[in-house]
Amino acid sequence: MPTMNELRAAVAGAATEEAKAHALQQLLAHAGYLYYVKDAPEMEDYEYDKLYRELLDLETAHPEFVTSYSPTQRVGAKIEGDFPKVVHGRPMLSLGNVFSDAEVRTFAERTERDLGHRPEYVVELKIDGLACNLHYENGVLVRAVTRGDGRVGEDVTNNVRTIQSVPLWIENAPPYIEIRGEVYMPHKEFQRINEEREAAGLPTFVNPRNAAAGSLRQLDPAITASRNLDFFAYAVGSSEGSDIHAQSELLERLAQYHFHVNPHYRVCKTIDEVIEQIAHWDVARHDLPYDTDGMVIKVNSFEDQEQLGATVKDPRWATAFKYPPEEVETIVKDITINIGRTGVLTPTAELEPVFVSGTNVARATLHNEDFIKDKDIRIGDHVMIHKAAEIIPEVIKSLPEKRTGEEREFSMPAHCPICDFPTVRQSGEVAVRCSNPHCPAVEKEKIIHFASRDAMNIDGLGPSIVESLIAYKLIATVADLYKLTEEQLVTMERMGKKSAQNLLKAIEDSKSRGLGRLLFALGIRLIGAKAGRTIAEHFPTMEALQAATVETLTAVSEIGPTMADSLVAYFKEPYNLELIAALREAGVVMAEEQVEPSGTELEGETIVLTGTLESMGRKEAGELLAAHGAKITGSVSKKTTIVIAGAEAGSKLTKAESLGIRVMNEAEFLELIKDWN
């Protein structure tokens, strides 16, 4: 595969527009592979977005340049009606299960007896997602089908194309091959989506697997794209011209095809080694950023697999080891109410602290009123808890047989516990909300969100300072932040003159964050940090955005109708318009500035920052270096040319030293940049 610089050179040297479009397709596809699959980006977001726009313009002007595997074709049109049914050429069989070391040994004994020799095994993590079969013809993705009942699945091609780790084209592929694997939702995405759904009064997903399945069956691919699903490849179905002879060889080939392959598989010579791997992942799986559902044990050789064959339901050459779920009993001491920035009242179980899956747990969300009623959870109840997604504490069930009669039923408050306004529950929603749009609790959460790192990034304005500012009646809305004075701040407890000056400077600095961050900071429903940047790219001023209609907004491929409706509704509210006017009057920048490169001194350098810099944050340092031509990446590799190591640098520094990569300390870094404006 050509390097990024070679692909860039091909774009620059293209003799025709068609050649340039083809070169851009290859360059952007490879950049996406490095970012989403290898987690080793070599292209800044700004460069990617600019080149993507250039390709989109070329393809719009010349539709004949469009290929099915162009990066611009990931999000397609909505599907009308049901998903078409597709018969699998080779059935997608389920796996039999084993539940103990003894049963693993029994599986191995039967396998060795039937083969007449001791085979190698491959042990893989069993990803808890949705199995899918991808069809490639001459290297091009032409169809994606869910497992279904193993013999007939659903055609979800348009939705799978939105998964960034699924290549739309694979190099050096046989004439026809089916790649099988698991579509899954990472924990971070699961948590983000549930928080957004809870804030919007929508039912939350029970677990990442259900979330992935629901996301993959959306009729609108734009919704699927917004869910940031991922895919691990691990098997082949039907194929023509394939020359792969073992599971370990297949996994290596899939990685060469630029698929995301789970790196934690192991080839085991004996069944004792298999059992060692199972024991290791019984503990280590809790630290993974995605759900697993056990371990898969496979005979490595495809010839041996063929000899062993399959039953009607499952292959005889593979089995799945299932770990027992970790469930812990505790007591609900109380149920308290938290109020989010959208006014939703969320009940939380205050628990007798217990140790679950590696951490102490003292609180667990109860989501909403219906959740509590359905599970019949009462204050004082003994309950069983576990960690949903192996990370989020959740109450599974109550234990009514242990009740003493002193337990108390819980009901959502009729009035807001903060402002005493009536609470309301809209028809069709599970959320109970405070009816006061200016409830102090809501405003507090809005201000905390406004100041957060991905929003206006007001250093030093954390939750405790926000609470103090409200308690001293110095602020009521985010616009009031820009009216604060040093004289006001020093009247607060534990706020000296220097602290007040630092906070005021951070507030002043936040005025120039740009429109994209401001849109996220305003807390507009469904507008996350990424969506804010995308919107600002297409509507670079607040005036342009306020004048936009649902039609002009949805003309942008990344903006769906629900998001567009939310934006239009936000700008119709008089209170929101007054807030924007107050922020504008305070000097908050309401446009998105495109930053041009400041120099080329570091062109060709690939730099990794690690540790803590005293002079500036790593993000600021990275932006400065990138502005002068450097490529900033998050991991050290053979392509890294410089590692800048601050205090407490860890494994990245060690790896750089082992690879003989040039390492600069902070003093050397400051010397490097001292003459830059």
VENPEUR-V523209 format. One record per backbone hydrogen bond with DSSP energy under -1.0 kcal/mol. CO is the residue of the C=O (numbers start at 1). NH is the residue of the N-H. If there is no record, write none. Layout:
# VENPEUR-V523209
co=CO nh=NH
co=CO nh=NH
This chain:
# VENPEUR-V523209
co=3 nh=7
co=4 nh=8
co=5 nh=9
co=6 nh=10
co=7 nh=11
co=8 nh=12
co=9 nh=13
co=11 nh=14
co=16 nh=20
co=17 nh=21
co=18 nh=22
co=19 nh=23
co=20 nh=24
co=21 nh=25
co=22 nh=26
co=23 nh=27
co=24 nh=28
co=25 nh=29
co=26 nh=30
co=27 nh=31
co=28 nh=32
co=29 nh=33
co=30 nh=34
co=31 nh=35
co=32 nh=36
co=33 nh=37
co=33 nh=38
co=34 nh=40
co=44 nh=48
co=45 nh=49
co=46 nh=50
co=47 nh=51
co=48 nh=52
co=49 nh=53
co=50 nh=54
co=51 nh=55
co=52 nh=56
co=53 nh=57
co=54 nh=58
co=55 nh=59
co=56 nh=60
co=57 nh=61
co=58 nh=62
co=62 nh=65
co=63 nh=66
co=67 nh=70
co=70 nh=73
co=84 nh=155
co=86 nh=153
co=91 nh=93
co=96 nh=320
co=98 nh=322
co=100 nh=104
co=101 nh=105
co=102 nh=106
co=103 nh=107
co=104 nh=108
co=105 nh=109
co=106 nh=110
co=107 nh=111
co=108 nh=112
co=109 nh=113
co=110 nh=114
co=111 nh=115
co=112 nh=116
co=120 nh=300
co=121 nh=268
co=122 nh=298
co=123 nh=266
co=124 nh=296
co=126 nh=293
co=127 nh=129
co=130 nh=183
co=131 nh=147
co=132 nh=181
co=133 nh=145
co=134 nh=179
co=135 nh=142
co=135 nh=143
co=136 nh=177
co=137 nh=140
co=139 nh=170
co=140 nh=137
co=143 nh=135
co=144 nh=156
co=145 nh=133
co=147 nh=150
co=150 nh=92
co=151 nh=88
co=152 nh=149
co=153 nh=86
co=154 nh=146
co=156 nh=160
co=157 nh=161
co=159 nh=162
co=160 nh=163
co=163 nh=166
co=168 nh=141
co=175 nh=138
co=176 nh=240
co=177 nh=136
co=178 nh=237
co=179 nh=134
co=180 nh=234
co=180 nh=235
co=181 nh=132
co=182 nh=232
co=183 nh=130
co=184 nh=230
co=186 nh=190
co=187 nh=191
co=188 nh=192
co=189 nh=193
co=190 nh=194
co=191 nh=195
co=192 nh=196
co=193 nh=197
co=194 nh=198
co=195 nh=199
co=196 nh=200
co=197 nh=202
co=198 nh=201
co=201 nh=430
co=207 nh=211
co=208 nh=212
co=209 nh=213
co=210 nh=214
co=211 nh=215
co=212 nh=216
co=215 nh=218
co=219 nh=79
co=220 nh=223
co=220 nh=224
co=221 nh=225
co=222 nh=226
co=224 nh=227
co=225 nh=228
co=230 nh=184
co=232 nh=182
co=235 nh=180
co=238 nh=178
co=240 nh=176
co=245 nh=302
co=246 nh=250
co=247 nh=251
co=248 nh=252
co=249 nh=253
co=250 nh=254
co=251 nh=255
co=252 nh=256
co=253 nh=257
co=254 nh=259
co=255 nh=258
co=260 nh=233
co=266 nh=123
co=268 nh=121
co=270 nh=274
co=271 nh=275
co=272 nh=276
co=273 nh=277
co=274 nh=278
co=275 nh=279
co=276 nh=280
co=277 nh=281
co=280 nh=284
co=281 nh=285
co=283 nh=286
co=284 nh=287
co=285 nh=288
co=289 nh=187
co=291 nh=128
co=294 nh=126
co=295 nh=321
co=296 nh=124
co=297 nh=319
co=298 nh=122
co=300 nh=247
co=301 nh=305
co=302 nh=306
co=303 nh=307
co=304 nh=308
co=305 nh=309
co=309 nh=316
co=313 nh=94
co=314 nh=311
co=317 nh=299
co=319 nh=297
co=320 nh=98
co=321 nh=295
co=328 nh=385
co=330 nh=383
co=331 nh=352
co=332 nh=380
co=334 nh=350
co=336 nh=348
co=338 nh=346
co=340 nh=343
co=343 nh=434
co=344 nh=340
co=346 nh=338
co=347 nh=366
co=348 nh=336
co=349 nh=364
co=350 nh=333
co=350 nh=334
co=354 nh=361
co=356 nh=359
co=359 nh=356
co=361 nh=354
co=362 nh=351
co=364 nh=349
co=366 nh=368
co=368 nh=372
co=369 nh=373
co=370 nh=374
co=371 nh=375
co=372 nh=377
co=378 nh=381
co=379 nh=408
co=381 nh=332
co=382 nh=399
co=383 nh=330
co=384 nh=396
co=384 nh=397
co=385 nh=328
co=386 nh=394
co=387 nh=390
co=388 nh=391
co=388 nh=392
co=392 nh=388
co=394 nh=386
co=397 nh=384
co=399 nh=402
co=400 nh=403
co=408 nh=379
co=414 nh=423
co=416 nh=420
co=421 nh=416
co=422 nh=435
co=424 nh=433
co=426 nh=429
co=432 nh=345
co=433 nh=424
co=436 nh=439
co=439 nh=443
co=440 nh=444
co=441 nh=445
co=442 nh=446
co=443 nh=447
co=444 nh=448
co=445 nh=449
co=446 nh=450
co=447 nh=451
co=449 nh=452
co=450 nh=456
co=451 nh=458
co=452 nh=455
co=452 nh=457
co=457 nh=459
co=458 nh=461
co=460 nh=462
co=462 nh=466
co=463 nh=467
co=464 nh=468
co=465 nh=469
co=466 nh=470
co=467 nh=471
co=468 nh=472
co=469 nh=474
co=470 nh=473
co=478 nh=481
co=479 nh=482
co=480 nh=483
co=485 nh=489
co=486 nh=490
co=488 nh=491
co=489 nh=492
co=492 nh=495
co=496 nh=500
co=497 nh=501
co=498 nh=502
co=499 nh=503
co=500 nh=504
co=501 nh=505
co=502 nh=506
co=503 nh=507
co=504 nh=508
co=505 nh=509
co=506 nh=510
co=508 nh=511
co=509 nh=512
co=510 nh=513
co=511 nh=589
co=514 nh=518
co=515 nh=519
co=516 nh=520
co=517 nh=521
co=518 nh=522
co=520 nh=523
co=524 nh=527
co=528 nh=532
co=529 nh=533
co=530 nh=534
co=531 nh=535
co=532 nh=536
co=533 nh=537
co=534 nh=538
co=535 nh=539
co=540 nh=592
co=541 nh=545
co=542 nh=546
co=543 nh=547
co=545 nh=548
co=549 nh=553
co=550 nh=554
co=553 nh=556
co=556 nh=559
co=560 nh=564
co=561 nh=565
co=562 nh=566
co=563 nh=567
co=564 nh=568
co=565 nh=569
co=566 nh=570
co=567 nh=571
co=569 nh=572
co=573 nh=577
co=574 nh=578
co=575 nh=579
co=576 nh=580
co=577 nh=581
co=578 nh=582
co=579 nh=583
co=580 nh=584
co=581 nh=585
co=582 nh=586
co=583 nh=588
co=584 nh=587
co=590 nh=542
co=600 nh=603
co=602 nh=605
co=605 nh=631
co=606 nh=641
co=606 nh=642
co=607 nh=633
co=608 nh=644
co=610 nh=646
co=612 nh=647
co=617 nh=621
co=618 nh=622
co=619 nh=623
co=620 nh=624
co=621 nh=625
co=622 nh=626
co=623 nh=627
co=625 nh=628
co=625 nh=630
co=626 nh=629
co=627 nh=598
co=627 nh=599
co=628 nh=602
co=631 nh=607
co=637 nh=640
co=642 nh=608
co=643 nh=664
co=644 nh=610
co=647 nh=612
co=650 nh=654
co=651 nh=655
co=652 nh=656
co=653 nh=657
co=654 nh=658
co=655 nh=659
co=656 nh=661
co=662 nh=643
co=664 nh=645
co=665 nh=669
co=666 nh=670
co=667 nh=671
co=668 nh=672
co=669 nh=673
co=673 nh=676
